[in-house]
Amino acid sequence: MSKVRVELNLPGVNALMKGQEIQAALQAAGEAVAAAAGAAASGAAFGARTHTASWVAITNVYPESREALRANIRDNVLLKALGSAGLKLTKGAGR
């Protein structure tokens, strides 16, 4: 077997990971999770915010009110909303 060597263009990968298309996809997924969490928590308000870190775009979904915070603590609605939005938590996420 021959050995294949792949060399990544790191500036290009970094630009892709922070690009507008990735940010838009992450924001849409975050809003879907927030909507599912709000529906599961009797209409409590959850929000989604997308920003860029040094080399990647990140979306956070968070409770916007005390009622939403209590619902998340009591019923873990954000974690359950991941499944209903078609997403899953993978090992190593949330470091």
Secondary structure, DSSP 8 states (H G I E B T S, - for coil): ---------HHHHHHHHTSHHHHHHHHHHHHHHHHHHHHHTTT--EEEEEEE-SSSEEEEEEE-SHHHHHHHHHH-HHHHHHHHTT----TTTT-
